[in-house]
Structures are given as structure tokens and as C-alpha cells.
Amino acid sequence: MRILVLGATGYIGSAIVDELKNNDHDVIALARSSEAEEKLLAKNIEIVRGDIRSPHNWSHVVQNVDAIIHTAATFTDDMGDVDLTLVQELISACEKFSNRLRFIYTGGVWLYGETGSNIATEDTAYNPINAFAWMIQNAKIVQAASCFDAITLHPSIVWDRDGGGLSRFITSIKEKGRAEVWGSLETHWPMVHREDLASAYRLAVESNLSNDTFNLTTEEGVLVRDIIQKLDRRFDVSKDALIIPADDVITGQGDWAQGPMLDQRMSAQKFHDAFDWTVQHRNVLSEI
Ligand SMILES: NC(=O)c1ccc[n+]([C@@H]2O[C@H](COP(=O)([O-])OP(=O)(O)OC[C@H]3O[C@@H](n4cnc5c(N)ncnc54)[C@H](OP(=O)(O)O)[C@@H]3O)[C@@H](O)[C@H]2O)c1
């Protein structure tokens, strides 16, 4: 397939690009800067230069692709509006060139809010944190578009041994000699390794399912205290973690920081039932 990837230089998007290339797909990636272009050219990936803030400048590329995987986000206060304009422009372009496209839209686990000991499935009502609530409406718009065969994927917290959801902890350990934890050690994070996530995106884009939503996680809920314990051992940390009170975190970081302070559990059973998803990284605690 010929697949346009938005966010191809990002943490999730770059893993997806590698997965697609390794499976003989033809990738075209949006790059908004020379730096992004260089990263993508190093992977021998075709580029379209453009910004998701001005999609009308490059949306013509949709006439030459079979699918779009959208993992771009500005993470600014106006990110919901930027995303809405983007998806509306992609729908218009798709309708204009009258081609039907597969579309994979990215949501996320924080749309379920605090679940406590309940396990969020795709039937669980959304209870999003404010900063990302816009994703729900935009996903609906994408799924309702008659020119798209669209699937929404909700990744849990994405990790690899040295980064993603763990990077904040690792940075504070390296810079300050102990982990800084927002809110509480007693929260649970559903987690998925970025390579497993990428293979799930590939399966989704290759499938013929549409107008559906799937959660993507390989662990329903990992206790943050256990993650910190493992990292402390790995980096030989002797000091206890510094717990930053939730209110101070929100004041310092903004509303989005509610996300990593949620106590959540999530299941990807629906995805496993629909796809032959081979998971390589089953247990974050055994790998970090
Ligand atoms: N990481 C997670 O644990 C996680 C979990 C669940 C859901 N999600 C969702 O997944 C999506 C991607 O997350 P991520 O962690 O991969 O983020 P990321 O590493 O920050 O990547 C964001 C991507 O968007 C691109 N981008 C930002 N502003 C742009 C603009 N104005 N025009 C064009 N491209 C632009 C970036 O390009 P540059 O390289 O040029 O900056 C980068 O490729 C987000 O919607 C996020 O909410 C993430």
C-alpha cells in the first residue's frame, strides 16, 4: 500500500514508519522542517513538505495514496482546532479527488479518564481529560466521512527501555539523582511498547475493517511504584522518589499533565479478537 504518515518523525509515528517499510509498504511522510526532512531522508522515505496548521498547501497528496495514518499533534493550547481543520481539509481533498482511503486516527487512553480498578474497554463511556477531549469529536468526524474507511486507535502509554512514558523518570534520575513522580506512586498505567504499537497500526491499516475503535495496550495497568523500583535498581538510585503534588504539577505543566496522574486500566481484548497481533514486549518491568 502507499501510505501517507502524519507525525512520521514523532515517537509513535517513527516506529510506524519503520514497521511499514519493513513490511514493504510505500511510505510518504509529512515533514514540516529541514530537520524532519533529514530524519526521513535518512530512512529513504518520500517526503511531502508541509505543516498540519496549513493542510490545504499539501492535501493534494491524498490523490496518490491508499491510506493515511495520522499521529501528528502540535501539543499546543489550540491542538484540537488545528486537528479539526486538518481532518476537515483531508476529507475535502479526499472527496475532491473522489478516491476512497483507509484512515487511521489516533486517540489515546486518557480519553477514558480515571478508571480505578475497572478495566476500560471500547464500550466504556469516555471521560476525557480536558486537554485531549477534542479527539473524541474529531474521531467521530473521521469515522463518519463517506470517503474514508476509518479506524480510531487508542494507544495506552507508549514505552521503550529508554524513552516514551519512562523518559521523564529517567531524565530526573540522571539529572537530579532520583525519580520525580507526579501525583502518586500508587497509580496504574496501561502500557504498550512502541514496536508492538507500530505492528498494531500496520495490521489496522492493512485490514478492511472500518468505522470502528480499538484500544491498544499490552499491559492493563502497571503500578508506577513498580516502575520506579525497577528504574532505581537499574540506575543505582539510593534516594526515594520525589512526589510532586498534583496541584503543583498542573500549575507547572498545564492541564495535559492530568493524564499521567490518572489511575487507569485498559484492555485490548477487542483488538486481539479482530487481529492476529503478535506481541513482542509483554512486560515492561522485565525489560527496564
Ligand atoms: N506517546 C504516547 O504515550 C501516546 C499515548 C497515547 C496517545 N498518544 C497520541 O499519539 C499522537 C502522537 O504522539 P507522540 O508521542 O508520537 O508525539 P510526538 O513524539 O511529539 O510526535 C508528534 C509528531 O507531530 C509532528 N508535528 C507537530 N506539530 C506539527 C505541525 N505543526 N505540522 C506537522 N507536523 C507536526 C511532529 O513533527 P516534528 O518532528 O517536526 O516536531 C511529530 O512528528 C498524539 O496525538 C498523542 O496524543 C501518544
The ligand as an SDF file (V2000), in Angstrom:
LIG
                    3D

 48 52  0  0  0  0  0  0  0  0999 V2000
    3.2910    8.8040   23.3110 N   0  0  0  0  0  0  0  0  0  0  0  0
    2.2710    8.2440   23.9700 C   0  0  0  0  0  0  0  0  0  0  0  0
    2.4610    7.5730   25.0120 O   0  0  0  0  0  0  0  0  0  0  0  0
    0.8570    8.4020   23.4540 C   0  0  0  0  0  0  0  0  0  0  0  0
   -0.1470    7.6000   24.0130 C   0  0  0  0  0  0  0  0  0  0  0  0
   -1.4420    7.7160   23.5340 C   0  0  0  0  0  0  0  0  0  0  0  0
   -1.7340    8.6160   22.5170 C   0  0  0  0  0  0  0  0  0  0  0  0
   -0.7400    9.3970   22.0090 N   0  0  0  0  0  0  0  0  0  0  0  0
   -1.0840   10.3270   20.9160 C   0  0  0  0  0  0  0  0  0  0  0  0
   -0.3450    9.9650   19.7650 O   0  0  0  0  0  0  0  0  0  0  0  0
   -0.0550   11.1230   18.9920 C   0  0  0  0  0  0  0  0  0  0  0  0
    1.4430   11.1800   18.7350 C   0  0  0  0  0  0  0  0  0  0  0  0
    2.1240   11.2040   19.9640 O   0  0  0  0  0  0  0  0  0  0  0  0
    3.7200   11.1200   20.0450 P   0  0  0  0  0  0  0  0  0  0  0  0
    4.0500   10.7570   21.4320 O   0  0  0  0  0  0  0  0  0  0  0  0
    4.2590   10.3140   18.9320 O   0  0  0  0  0  0  0  0  0  0  0  0
    4.0880   12.6660   19.8250 O   0  0  0  0  0  0  0  0  0  0  0  0
    5.4500   13.3230   19.3170 P   0  0  0  0  0  0  0  0  0  0  0  0
    6.6010   12.4140   19.5320 O   0  0  0  0  0  0  0  0  0  0  0  0
    5.5350   14.6900   19.9110 O   0  0  0  0  0  0  0  0  0  0  0  0
    5.2290   13.4690   17.7420 O   0  0  0  0  0  0  0  0  0  0  0  0
    4.4130   14.4620   17.2140 C   0  0  0  0  0  0  0  0  0  0  0  0
    4.5690   14.4530   15.7100 C   0  0  0  0  0  0  0  0  0  0  0  0
    3.7140   15.5030   15.1830 O   0  0  0  0  0  0  0  0  0  0  0  0
    4.5110   16.3240   14.3290 C   0  0  0  0  0  0  0  0  0  0  0  0
    4.0350   17.7090   14.3450 N   0  0  0  0  0  0  0  0  0  0  0  0
    3.8750   18.5150   15.4190 C   0  0  0  0  0  0  0  0  0  0  0  0
    3.4450   19.7240   15.0180 N   0  0  0  0  0  0  0  0  0  0  0  0
    3.3500   19.6620   13.6630 C   0  0  0  0  0  0  0  0  0  0  0  0
    2.9720   20.5950   12.6810 C   0  0  0  0  0  0  0  0  0  0  0  0
    2.5980   21.8360   13.0090 N   0  0  0  0  0  0  0  0  0  0  0  0
    2.9730   20.1890   11.3910 N   0  0  0  0  0  0  0  0  0  0  0  0
    3.3900   18.9400   11.0390 C   0  0  0  0  0  0  0  0  0  0  0  0
    3.7460   18.0030   11.9300 N   0  0  0  0  0  0  0  0  0  0  0  0
    3.7310   18.3770   13.2330 C   0  0  0  0  0  0  0  0  0  0  0  0
    5.9180   16.2490   14.9030 C   0  0  0  0  0  0  0  0  0  0  0  0
    6.8350   16.6730   13.9110 O   0  0  0  0  0  0  0  0  0  0  0  0
    8.2640   17.3410   14.2680 P   0  0  0  0  0  0  0  0  0  0  0  0
    9.2410   16.2100   14.3400 O   0  0  0  0  0  0  0  0  0  0  0  0
    8.5170   18.2490   13.1220 O   0  0  0  0  0  0  0  0  0  0  0  0
    8.1200   18.0580   15.5790 O   0  0  0  0  0  0  0  0  0  0  0  0
    5.9990   14.7640   15.2270 C   0  0  0  0  0  0  0  0  0  0  0  0
    6.2630   14.0380   14.0560 O   0  0  0  0  0  0  0  0  0  0  0  0
   -0.6010   12.3050   19.7860 C   0  0  0  0  0  0  0  0  0  0  0  0
   -1.8980   12.6070   19.3260 O   0  0  0  0  0  0  0  0  0  0  0  0
   -0.6850   11.7620   21.2010 C   0  0  0  0  0  0  0  0  0  0  0  0
   -1.6660   12.4380   21.9790 O   0  0  0  0  0  0  0  0  0  0  0  0
    0.5470    9.3070   22.4410 C   0  0  0  0  0  0  0  0  0  0  0  0
  1  2  1  0
  2  3  2  0
  2  4  1  0
  4  5  1  0
  4 48  2  0
  5  6  2  0
  6  7  1  0
  7  8  2  0
  8  9  1  0
  8 48  1  0
  9 10  1  0
  9 46  1  0
 10 11  1  0
 11 12  1  0
 11 44  1  0
 12 13  1  0
 13 14  1  0
 14 15  2  0
 14 16  1  0
 14 17  1  0
 17 18  1  0
 18 19  2  0
 18 20  1  0
 18 21  1  0
 21 22  1  0
 22 23  1  0
 23 24  1  0
 23 42  1  0
 24 25  1  0
 25 26  1  0
 25 36  1  0
 26 27  1  0
 26 35  1  0
 27 28  2  0
 28 29  1  0
 29 30  1  0
 29 35  2  0
 30 31  1  0
 30 32  2  0
 32 33  1  0
 33 34  2  0
 34 35  1  0
 36 37  1  0
 36 42  1  0
 37 38  1  0
 38 39  2  0
 38 40  1  0
 38 41  1  0
 42 43  1  0
 44 45  1  0
 44 46  1  0
 46 47  1  0
M  CHG  2   8   1  16  -1
M  END
$$$$
